[in-house]
Amino acid sequence: MGEAGTYRRSLGLIELVSLGVGGTIGSGIFVVPGVAAQLSGPASLAAWVIVAVSASCVLLSLAYVAYRFTAKDSFYSLFESVFGTRFAVPLIVLYLISAVFGVATIAAGIGQYLTYFGFSGGLAAETAIIAAFCGINIAGVALSGKTENVLTILKTVPLVLIAILLLPFVRLENFVPQSPVTAAGILATVIIVYWPFTGFEISAVPVEETKDTVLIRRALLIVMAIVVSIYLVLNIALMGSVGSAVLAASPAPVAAAAGVVFPYSGTIVAFIGIIAMLSAMNAYILAASRVLHSIASRFSLPGIQDLNRRGTPAYAIIAGCVASAGLLLFSNNFSLLATISVIATLIPYIFFCLASWILVPDARARIISGIGAVSTAAILFIYFIVK
């Protein structure tokens, strides 16, 4: 145990991987396959591959420079040491915005899955869930870390099983587009598909609560291996087993696909989807609060910079959760919230890659960081062109 008012170094490799997987595999994979199918049908699979390559390069770039994280401030320390304070402040604020919108997006995704059960009080339930996980995080990182471990197992294992069980039902004709594929449709799909891939960097956020910072790089690599494998196999299984029309017609596409192939299983899968989103919400709340606390500490903002006796930034947690819940009052639209979160995330992602390019002169590392920076910048640019 640390002293009162200090962070507790209680996170090991399992907890870091759970946070990364938890933050990445959440509302996105349970909602976005349907949105992507609406936009470009079977061709949406190409978007998943494109984004998998781009996100993997960003993650590898972050892993290359993880050694530059100091004892605190993680991303801010990296940005400040490489680009200076003038760039570090807006970049870390952008990441904070993306995390706050991320919590709201996940809550909206939970609301969509609640409609699968015929529940109409979505906004009230979403707000209550944010409040509940706010309390869990205030209670301490040990509790939120253990909660994340359990929720990650409860969602990851079933997702793997769903993909395996759907694969025998895959039919090649389901991969043939029924209408012309447009470049605009693919580009719009790439933007929304990036949402399920964001969140892996959460493994690198709680530096002060990590037992050994060497574990951060290892956790990042494990997270991306798990996420990319599950996403690509699951999307092939979903599209190939039921086709794009079924996916596009449902607010809970994974549950719909399972329900069509295996009668009465849709309800179980929808419940798993909610568990997955709860896991992601827990991880995003942790990330948002730690980033906000690092900003407050750096600029001596009263209250928000303080830690409670359990070693958690209680005021930062509450502020982030209130902001996320407030966003839902203005919009409960999953796609809109997800798009804003992605846009705010992509800019720091570009600078992760640029930092790697500057700090790591190895040729292979520069190829990876170059691909990550160019592809991420292109996706960001494309959003405004398509819009």
N, C-alpha and C positions, 0 to 999 in steps of 0.2 A: 504493500500500500504506500502511496505517496503522501506528502503532507497535505493538510487541509487547504483547499483552494488551488490545488495543482492537478494536472492530468495524471491518470493512472496508466502505467504501461502494462496493459493487460491483453493486448491483441497479438496473437501469433499468426502463423501462416494460414491456418484453417479459417480464422476469423477474417483475415484480409481477403482471402479467396471468396469467402461467403459474401463479403461486402461488395466485391467486384461483380461476382455472378448475380448477387441479389439486385444490385443497381442496374445491371444490364438486362437480365432476363426478367422482365416485369410486364407492364401493360402492353408494351410494344408487340411482342410475339403473339399475344393473345388477341390483339385488335388489328394490328397493321396488315396481316395477310389478307384480310377482307378488304381494307381500304386499297391496298395495292392491286388486288384483283379487280376492283371497280375501275381503277385508272388504266390498267393495261393488260388485264387478263393473264393468260399463261406467260406472256412476255415479262411479267413482273419478276419472274425468277432471275432474269438477267440483272435486275436492279439489286437483288439480294447478293449476287456474286460481286457486282461492282463495289457495293458498299462494304462487303466483307474484306475485300482487298484494301480499300482505302482506310477503313478503321483499324485493320491489322497493322498497317504501316504507321499510323498515328500511335498505336499502343507500343509498338517496338521502339519508336522514337522516344516515347516517354520512358520506357524501360532503360534505354541507353543513358538517359540523363538523370535517372532517379538518384544516383549517388550525389547529385548536387543539392538535394534537399537538406536543409539544415535541421537542427533539433526541433524547429517549429516553422510554421508558415508554408511548408511544402511548396505549392505552386507559386506563391508570391515570392518566396526566396529564389526560386529558379528564374522567374521572369525578371526580378530586380537585378540579379547578378549578371544576366545576359543582356537585357534590353534597357535597364535603368528604371528608375521610379516612374518616369513620365509614361512609360508603356505598361509597367507592372500594375499600376493602380486600375486603369480602365480594363485591363485584361482580367484581373481577379474579380472586379465588379461584374463584368460580363458573365464570368463563370458562376458567380453567386446568383445572378438573374436566371441563368439557365437551370440552376438547381431548384430555385423557388418555383419556377414554371414547371419543372419536372415533377415536383410533388403534386402540383395542381393537375397536371396531365394524368398522372397515375390515379389520382382520386376520380377524375372524369372517366378513366378506363374502368375503374371499379363500378362506377355508376352504370356504365353500359352493360356490364355483366350482371348487375343486379336486375336489370330489365329482363334478362333471360329467365329469371325466376319470377317475373311478374311484379317486382317491387317498384313502386312508383315514386317513393320518397327519396330519390337519388341524392339531391343536394344536401339534405339534412344528414343522410347516412355518410356521405363523403366527408362532410365537416366533422362528424363525430369520430370517424376513423382517423382523420388527421390529428384530432385532439388526443385520441388514445395513444397513438404512437409518439406524440409529443411528450406525453407522460412517461412512456417507456424510456425515451432517450434522456429525459431529465433524471430518471432514477439511476442512470449510470451507464458507462460504455460496456461494462461487463454484462449487464442485463440485455442491452440492445445487441451486443455481439452474440450472445447465446441465442437470443430470439432470431437473429439473422441466420445462424447455423441451422436451426431447426426448420425455419421457413424455406431456406434454400434447398435442403434435402427434400422437403415435402413437395417442392415444385419441380426440381430438376429430374428426379427419378421418374415421376409419371410422364414428363415430357418425352424422355427417352423411350419409355415403353409405348407411348402413343405413336411415335414415329415408327418404331419397329412393327407394331401391330397394323399400321396403315399401309406399310410398304407392299405387302402381298396383294393389295387391292389397287395398286397403281396401274393405270391404263394409258398407253402412249397417246391415244386420241385426245386425252385431257390436256396434253401439252400443245395442241395445235390451236392457234388463235382463230376465233370465230369471226373476228372483225379486223380490219387493217390496224397494224401497230404503228403508232406515230411517235416521232422523236419527242414531241412535247409530252406525250403520255409517259414515256419511259423516264424522261427527265423529272417530271413531277413525282413519279413513283420513287425515284432515287432519293428525293428530299424526304419524303415521309418514311421511307425504309431506314433512313439513317437513325431515326428515333430509337428503334430497338437495340441499336449498337452503342448508343451513348450510355455512359455510366460505368464503364470498365475502370476509368481513372479514379473512381472512389476508393479503390484499394490503396491509392497513394496519398489520400487526403489526411487520415489521422496519424501523421508522423509522430506526434508527441505521445500517442497512446500505443505505439507499436513497440513490442519488446526489443526488436532488432531491425533497424532500417534496411538492412541487407535483404530482409524478407520481401520488401516491396517489389523489387524487380522480379523475383521469382513468382510472386502472387500475380502480377500483371500478365506474365506469360501463360500461367495456368488458366487464368480467367479467359483469355482470348481463345485458347485452344478449346475450352469447353463450349464457349458461346458460339463460335463459328461452326463447330461440328454440329451442335444441336440445331442451330438456325437453318443451315443449308439442308440437312437431311429432313428435318421436319417440314420445311416448305415444299420440298419435292414430294414428300409423302402426302401432304395436304392437297396440293394441286393435282397430283396424279390420281388420287383416290376418288375425289368428288368433283373436281373441275372448278373453274373460276366462277361460274354462275352461283354455285352454292356458297362459296366463300364470300363473294361480293354481296350476297343478299342478307348476310347475318351480321349483327353487331358483335357476335362472339363466334368467329369463324372456326377456331379450333374445336370448340364444343359442338358446333354444327356439323363439322366433318366427322367427328367421332360418333355423333348421334345418328348420322346417315348410315355409316358403315356398321356400327355396333349399336343396335337399338337400346335405348334407356341409358346409354353411357354419357350422353351429352350433359346431363345434370352434374355428373361426377366431374367431368372435365371443366365445366364452368366453375365449379367450386375450387378446383385446382388453380384455375386462372385467377380467382380472387386471392388465393394464398400467394401466388406469384407476385401479384401487384402489392400486396401487403409487405412482402419482403423488399420489393423495390422502394416502396415508400419509406420504410425504415432506413434503408441505406441512403436515400436522397436527403432525408431529414438530417441524418448525421453529417453528410457532406455539406449541406447548406449552412448548418450551425457552425461547423468548424471553420469554414471559409469566412463567414461573417465575424466570428470571434477573432480570427487572425487579422482581419481588417481593423476591427475595433481595438485590438491590442496594439497594432502598429501605430494607430493615430490617437490612442488614449481616449476612446469614446467611453464615457462613464456608464456603468451598469452592464452594457453588452460585453465589455472586456473582462468581466468578472467570472470566476468559476465558483460553483457551490461546493459544499463539503464533500460531495460525491465525485468531485473532479469533472463536472460537466458544465458547459456554458449555458446555464438554464435560460438566461434572458435572450441569448442568441437563438436558442432552440424555439422559444416562444415567439420571438419576432419573426423568424422564418416561417413557422407554421401559420401564424396569423396572416402573414402576407399571402401565403399559398391559398388559404381558405378564402381570403378576400378576393383573389383572382377568380374563384369559382362563381362569385356573385356577378361578375361582369361577363364571364363566358364559361359555359360548361361543355364547350365543344372540344372534343378530344383532338381532332386534327389541327385545329387552330393553336391550341395550347402546345401541342407537340412540335409544331413547326417553329413557333417562337423559341421554344426551348432548344431545338436543334440549331437554329441560326445563332443563338447566343453561345452555344457550345462550340460550334465549328471554328470560330475565330481563335479562342484559346488553343484549340487543337492544331491550327496552323502554326501557332507560335511554339507549341511543343516540338513540332517537326523542325522549325527554323532553329530552335535552341540546340537540337540534336545535330543539325548540319554544322553549326558553328563550333560546338564543343567536341564532337567526335569526328576526327578527320579520316577515319577508316572508310575505304571506298564503298564497301557493302552497306555500311551504316548510312552513308550519304545517299546512296541509291534509294534505300528504304525511306529515309526522311524526305528526300526529294519527291518521291511518288506520293507520300502522305500529304505533303504541303500542297503540291500541285492539284492532286485529286480533290482534296478538301476545299481548296480555294475555288476550284472549278464548280464543285457542287454548290457552294455558297453563291457564286456568281450566277449559276444557272437558275437558282431559285428566283432571283429578281427578273431574269429574262423571261422565264416561263410565266411568272405572275403577271 
